[in-house]
Amino acid sequence: MQGEIKWGSTELSDMTLKLKTKFESRDDRVTELGGRVLVLGLGNILYGDEGFGAYAAREMEKMDLPENVEIIDAGTSSLDVLLTSEDINKLVIIDVLKADSEPGTVYKMKFSGNEREKLRDLFCESWKTAVSLHQVGLLGALAAAEKLGNVPDEIVIFGIEPEKISFGVGLTDILRGKLEEIINLVLEEISDAVHGK
């Protein structure tokens, strides 16, 4: 069943407040700024679960994060932001990934900035059934960024298996229930980056 997420809904507001409080109360709260962290949420909110990354980014934009962390709801736009972004220590991408697993399955992939070929292999060979709707744009943007010397030091991709991608606003119950888990995983990556881990 596809449920509708409304911005400002009690359910999402409560989740955001809980996550924000959890991040701010952590013992290892940021005291010194490390390298720059860019978090991109990808997806089209008009196609159900395809908009997962965009929804996650919008929730994170409400949080009080270190000033060297930038959250962008990139939607369905090309990843041109990578071409103009300099000094990125860590790039974190949130997107849907179809790999014929159970809906809601979370995937995590981590690469150094110079492992673009490994990233291409992952998309094209290692996981022949895997389909990220934005993988071509990501690979192209990284290739162009490399030529400009703007490749991030580290790339982390959080993918989630969608249940339903079809015209309509809102996530399915399964993916809505995974927002908090993914955001917590991204917060851990942010904390590691600013502490130089």
Helices and strands as residue ranges (DSSP letters): H 10-24, E 36-42, G 48-51, H 52-60, E 69-75, H 81-84, E 88-96, E 106-112, H 116-121, I 122-126, H 135-148, E 154-160, H 173-176, H 179-194
